[in-house]
């Protein structure tokens, strides 16, 4: 699904030099490489503050901790997403309220958010699924109307750009009150272990989140509130800093591969290619098909026999997960998410796909469908 080895070999000297500099300095935790990467990521994204942390899930948890929410407060998020989005809500004693998604973009449905808002709703966590922003202008309007926080889960969409109706353009993760991203190795900007970051333009929130990530203290050994221990280590920061200057070319390579897929599958009655949120670019963390009248598992097995990996993200929506069973929800309540869970299939998507590989993949899919 992701060719990290080829990508590494293309920038091997930069990666190796950065790692060696950290080893030579022995500044493995909170070293200068972390500060350098933070500053470079702020410049790239336009975020006033970037707080590097241990992983994307930590980023989401710390973001919600900083908002001062109380047990029982409701947080709206899509049911078609990775589990971490609801997991952190539940861990903090808050109430996850899951809603359906849009069939075309697979992102959270604005109408579904509107219907789910109650007097107990305090925040919305839109997920920029598979690499494109949700309908943020409409979500921001809802948040202003109901005085709600927005915490963007941009873990799959770093580098995606959202253009507002007035012409302003902002990057994924810098639109709401707080944004979160992951540097898991397979991400568009990935390290060689775990890593994540939080974005905000709010000075007070930034200071509080830095403290939360550091055991709840602004001054060493003086703990103002309950925090966690979450930090990006210097070696991972050095790797990310070597990759960051290439992120736009990585995105362009993914977009080119997606365009090849789109063209190859156009007009096939059994395949719906990814549709775009009109105001967002798509950075294709995943290239996800919606299959119509197709035995997905049989197609997946066929591809695997041909040496082609394919994945299903996400086969069980949150409301059907055993850990999140809730009397408010039952199977059938979120028909779009349930239909997507039954029909999506993601094909290989990374920065090093060449035309020969893309032709082999698309020919293999179409061969089975013929």
N, C-alpha and C positions, 0 to 999 in steps of 0.2 A: 504493500500500500504506500510506503514511503521509503525512498532510497537515500538514507542519511549518509551512507558510506561514500557514494559518488559526490554528494554535496560537500562532505568534509574534504575529500581529495582536491576539490576545486579551490579551496581556501586554506589548505593544510598549513602553509607557512604562517599565516596570520593566527590561526587557532593555536598551533603549537607554540608560537612566540608568546601569545597571551598567557597560556597555561604556565609556561616556563617562568615568565615574569612573576606570577603569583608565587610559584614554588620558591624562586630565588628570594623573594621578599619575606616569605613565611607569613604574610598578612592574609590568612585564610578566611577570617571572619571580619566583616565591616572594613575591609581594606580599601585602598584607593581605587581599585578596579570597579568596585560597586558604585562608588560616587561618580566615576567617569561614565559608566554605563547609564546611570540615572540621568545625568545631565544630557547625554546624547539622546536618550529616549524622550526626555522632555522636549528637546529641540525637534525631534522627528514628529512627535504626536501633536505638539502645540499645547500639551497639558502644562499647567502652571506648576503642579507638583506630581512627581512620580515617587511612590514608596515601594521599593523592591521588597518582596516577601518570599516565603518558602515555596509556595505553589499557588495555583489558581483557586483552589478551594479555600485556603487560608485567606486569600485576598477577599473573597466573598464574605467570609465570616467576620473578618476585621472590619470591613465596610459596614456591615449591619450592626456590629457592636458599637461603632462610633456614633450611630444615630440615636442612641439612648432609648431604644424601643423597650416596651415592657412585655412580660409574659402575657400571651393572649392576643397581642396586637397581630393583625393580619398582614401578610405579605403576598402579593399576587405574582405568580410566575407561570410559565407555560407547562402543560403536562407532557409535551413532547420535547424532551431535553435530557441531558445527562443528569444523573441523580444528585450531583453536588449542589445544584441550584436550590433544591428543596431541602437537602440534607442540612445545610448550615442554618436554614430557617428553623428547622425542628430542633437542632442541637441547642439553639439559644432560647428555647421555650416559646418561640413565636409560633404563629399558626400559618402554615403554608396553605394558600388558596390557589389551586391550580385551575387553569382555564385552557380553552381550546386554541388551536392555531389556524393559520390561513392555509388553505389547500395549495395555493399557487406558490407562495414563498416559503412555506413551512415555518414561518416566524409567528410569534404571538399575535393573536387577533385583537385588534383595538376594540371591536364591538364586544368581544368576550370580556375584556378588562372592564369596560364600562358597566356591564351587567353584574360583575362580581364585586364592585365597590360597595362597601358598607361603612357605617360610622366607625368600625374598628379597623378599617384599612389604614395602614400607615405608609406602605411602600410598595413600589412595583419593581420587579426584577425582570426586565425584558432580556431575552437571550438572543444575541445576534447569530442565529444558527447557521452553521456550515460556511459562514464567511461573508454574510451580508447583514447590514443593519436592519433592525425592525423599523416599523413606521414611527420614527421617533418624534416627528413634529406633532402628530396626533396624540402620542403618548404624553409628550410634554404638556399639551393643552389640557389633557385629563388631569395630570398631576397638579397643575396650577389651579384648576377649578376645584379640586378636592384637597388641596394642601398636602400633597403626598411627596415622599422622597422617591427618586429614581436611582437605582443602582444597576448600572449596565453590566451584564455578563457578556463581555467582549472576548472571552477566552478563545473563540474560534475566528475572530474577525479583526485582529490587529492589522492596521493599514487600510481597512475599508473606509471610504469617505461618504458622508451623508450631506446632501445639499438641500437646504431649506428653501421654501418658496420665495424668500426674499433674496436668495442668491448666496447666503452664507454657507460655507462648507466646513464641517468639523469631522474629525476622525472618530471612529468607533471607540467608545470608552471615555470620550471627553465631552459628551453631550449632556448627560444627566448630572446629578449631584456628585456621584462617584462612579468610576468605571473600574472594572477588574479584568485582568488578562492572565493567561497561563503561558509558561514557557516549556511545557512538556515537550519532549524531543520531537514529536510528530507535528507540532504546531508550525505555522508559517514562519514564526521566529521562535525556534526551539533551542534549548540548551542540551547538555548531555547528562541530565539528571532531572531533578525537580526545580521549579522556579516559578515565580509569578510577580505581578506588580499591580499596584492600585494607582488610579489617576484621580485627581480632583483639582479644581480651581479655587476651592474654599480653604483659606489659610487655617482657620480654626479646625476644620475637619482633618486637614493634612497633619497638623501637629498632634491631634488626638490619635489618629491612626498610626503615626510613627511610634507614639508612646505605647499604644495597645500592642503593637507588634514586638515591643521590647519590654515585655512583662508589666506593662501598665505604668512605666515610669518615664518622666521627663529628665530627671536627674538620677544618676546611678544610686541604687540602694534606697531610693525614695519612691515608693509605689503609690500613685494617686488613685488607681482603680485596678480592678482585675483585668489582666491582659493575657497575652499568649507569647510564645517564643517562636517567631517566624521571621526568617531572614534569608536573603539570597546570598549564597556563599561566593567568595571572590573568584574561584575557578569558573563557576557557571557565569558570573558576570563578564569575565574575560571572553568566554566563548560567545556570549550574546553580543558583546561589543564588536567582536570580529564579524559577526553575521549581519548586524544592523545596517551597515552601509550597503548591503546587497539585498535588503528586504524588498525594495521596489522592483528589482529585476526578478526576484523570486516570485513576487505577485504576478508580474507580467508573464512569466513562464507558465504559471498555473492558469492564467486567463487564456493563454494560447492553447494549452492542452484542452481546456474546457470548450473553446471554440471548435477544436477538431472534433471532440465528442458530439457537440451540438449539431455540427454539419453531418456527421456520419449517421446520426440517429434521426435526423429531421424527416418528418413524414411517416415514420414508422408508427402504426396504429397501437402497438403494444408499449410504447415508451413515451413518457413525458419527461423532457429534459428540464433542468432547473430553471425556474422563472425568477426574474429579478424584481426586487423592490424598486419601484421607479426612481426613488430619490437616492438610492445607495449604489455604490460600486460593489462588486463581488470579488472577494479575494480567494475563493474556492479552497477553504480548508478541506472541505470534502466536495466531491462531485457526486451528487445523489440523484439517481433516477427514481421516478415513480412508474411502476410497472402495472399495466392494465391487462387483466385476463391472462396472467402469466404465473406459472408455478415458480415462485421466486427461489425457493430452496433448491429446486432442480436446476435452475439456471446457475445459481451460486455453485452448486456441486460441479456442473459442467465446466465452469470457469476454473475452478480449482484443479480439475483434471488436466486442464490445459496450462497449468502453472500460473494462473492469474488470480491473485487474491481479490476478494470482494467482501465487503462487510455490511452488516445491517445495523444502522444507527437510527432509531433505538427501538428494539423489538417489543419492549414492554413500557407503555406510558406510565408516568409517575402514579396516577390514580389507581393503577392496577398492580403496583408493586406491593408485596407482602408487608414491607416495613412501613408503608404509608397508607395502608387501608384506612378508610375514613367513612363513617356512616353517611356522610354528605354525598359521597360519590359512589357510583356503581358502573359496571361495564355498560357501555352504550351512551353514557352521559356526554362523552366528548368524541363525537363520531369522526371528525376530521383527523384528530390525532390517532385514533384507533385504526382508521383506514390507512394512514401513512405508515404506522407501525407494521402493518401487514403487507405493504407493497413496496417499501423503499429498498434500494440497493445502491451502495456506494462503490464506485470503481476506483482503481489506483489513481492517486492525484498527488504529484510532487513536482519539484522544480527541475527534475532531470529526465522527464519523459521525452523520448524522441519520437519521430514520426513512425519509425518501424514498430516500436512498442505500441503506440496508439493504434496503428492499423491492425496489429495482431489482436489487441483487446477488442476493438470495435467489430472486427470481422468475426471474432469468436462469439460475441453476443448475438450478432445478427444471424450467424449460422445456426445457432440454437433456436432462434425465433422463427426461422423460415419454415 
